[in-house]
């Protein structure tokens, strides 16, 4: 008598697998972005200044994603 464990397997179609895993995204995606920046640096005086910004928007079948950020930095060393 054989005591080897046996596992029963079954075949699944791609459509069945997609329904279990959430499927595949179908449709179009669009995106837009913008950025601006200004940077000044003088090594002799030790002056550093910077301004930056950004804006992003993406639309896809999964939803909408937006991003807005602004950076500012200043340093003076003598």
C-alpha positions, 0 to 999 in steps of 0.5 A: 500500500502506498502512503504517498500524499496525492494532490488533485489539480484542475485546469483553469482558463485565462478568463477564470484566472482573470476573474479571481485576480481582478481581471485585466484593465481595459481602456485608455489612460491619460496624463498631464504634468507641469513643473517650474523651478528657480535656483540661485547659488553663489559659492563665494558669498555662500548664498543658496536659494531655490524654489520649485513646484510641480503638478501632475494628473493621471486618469485611467480605468482604475481611477484618478490620481493627482499630485501637487507639490511645492519646494522652497529652500534658502541658506546664507553662510558667510 
